[in-house]
């Protein structure tokens, strides 16, 4: 009976991620296709990806850059829109684009004292405006979540880690089950 239970748990460990991922992909395709009213599975997602790429190409144009800048300033002046727009904009810029924030993984002292350490990301090197001249802002994401918190640490307590920021984020979000490869080892 133990052997059967072990097989079941092994099967669950393999089937659940595959099944949930397949379900999420099918759901995304159907949802986007439904919004656009397209009868061909995946066509809506392909059109959406193409549209986003075209917007990115146009936004690189000097004239379009000015238009985007005008819209940006307008949205940042509207009372309720400002809160929503700047939050979403900052979130996306933190992960993609020229202003990525999660590129410097660090280890900081853990909450429980002793020798425990927490993996996070420096988001601001200088926080003197808050009266913390020799501190840095460190974002500590939670495992299996998009949430996290920002804590200010003295520079002396922050140890930079020689791994890719994307790998470090995947390591944290997965609860520490993904692999981390030092940058030097990946270059070889």
Secondary structure, DSSP 4 states (H G I P E B T S, - for coil): -HHHHHHHHHHHHHHHHHHHHHHHHHHHHHHHHHHHT-SSTTHHHHHHHHHHHHHHHHHTSHHHHHHHHHHHHHHTTSHHHHHHHHHHHHHHHHHSSTT--TT-EEEEE-TT-TT-EEEEEEEES-BGGGTBTTEEEEEEEPTTSS-EEEEEEEGGG-EE-SB-HHHHHHHHHTTS-S---BHHHHH-
